[in-house]
Amino acid sequence: MVKIAVLGYGTIGSGVVEVVERNRDVLTKKAGEEISVKYILDLRDFPGDPHEQKIVHDYGIIKNDPEVSIVVEAMGGVEPAFTFARDAILAGKHFATSNKALIAKHGAELIALAKERNLNCLFEASVGGGIPIIRPLNSCLTADVIEEISGILNGTTNYMMTEMSEMGSEFDDVLKDAQQKGYAEADPTADIEGYDACRKIAILTSLAAGKQVDFEDIYTEGITRITATDIKYAKALGRRIKLLGCSYRTGDSYCAMVAPYMLEDSHPLYNVNGVFNAIFVKGNMLGDSMFYGSGAGKLPTASAVVADVVDIVRHKDKHITVQWDQEKLELADHKKLVNRYFVRTAAGQAAVEAAFGAVEYVTAEGVTGETAFVTGEMDEYAYDAAAEKLGSVLQRIRVK
Ligand code: HSE
């Protein structure tokens, strides 16, 4: 019997307990031993909950109990999650987490600590919820140089973009709707400003490069400036607007960024709608691949966490290599990436052409008093220079 402790009894933590209970038999078969939850750490009490007796408030009880061999963290945030993770590994326990903030910041350090002690630190659920993407990058695509990772990495914003596109609604109305449906947090900043996607693309790029990518170095733009008018233009162009986390191999490094993009209908991410996530990965030998599914939610995310627990039980005495060194990767300059850009301006066509040369103009039903166009291909330095010459820019969205 393998005894685990779950830190945090919120959405994901309670999901982990539920998966362990409901799939007990299949887990026993797949892991080779029964998995049982011994403790649940939370600040709150849960009177009447079937697992009430397992609730503890003092992490020391878990850390000092030699019967607990795996600590599962589902609290979110960097602290105290990092201190608990480090203490668990130093106490000789394996560690699994769904926490992207923790892994983006301290992943390399925790992996190194676990390796030194022949333990495991796994984090499949930290990106893409229930979608297997960490294990494929770490274990399946080891024969490839990863050329590109482009993902819809945030379910809340993808739901919002889909609703804006289908209903023609404004950003604030869709945000309220997403909050009412429980997709967006009461404080939705991390989702709508792109910070959540930024941490996820930092983790994926770290795995692709095998080095530490600091999320603070990644250029990040959210969706807060996208309007119903932009959506009308996107439709006129046969495109959809999606928030993407992207990473491209350039020379010996990667160039990573998070921003809204207008995707054409042939793009593999164009049809990923609602709360779903998808990650497009291009390997230099594999070519294109796509990973699609539930990127958030209680049971999908808990399923990925418990799969890590099973993997750990299967490798109780062996460290599973995760190629992510602590050495920092200096990211390439995102402004050198070449894009086309959708632009809206109060200026007329003569001024547009004087600044940008030949462009493709676009009109949208009911929108007057402005000029909208798609530029030719240019890097961001060239775009900035042309935009400055134009003077008035009401909107700019990258086009893929
Ligand atoms: N807030 C995140 C999302 C949760 O909407 O995708 C999963 O990481």
Residues whose N, C-alpha, C, O or C-beta is under 5 A from the ligand:
A	BS01	HSE	L153 N154 G155 T156 Y183 D191 G295 A296
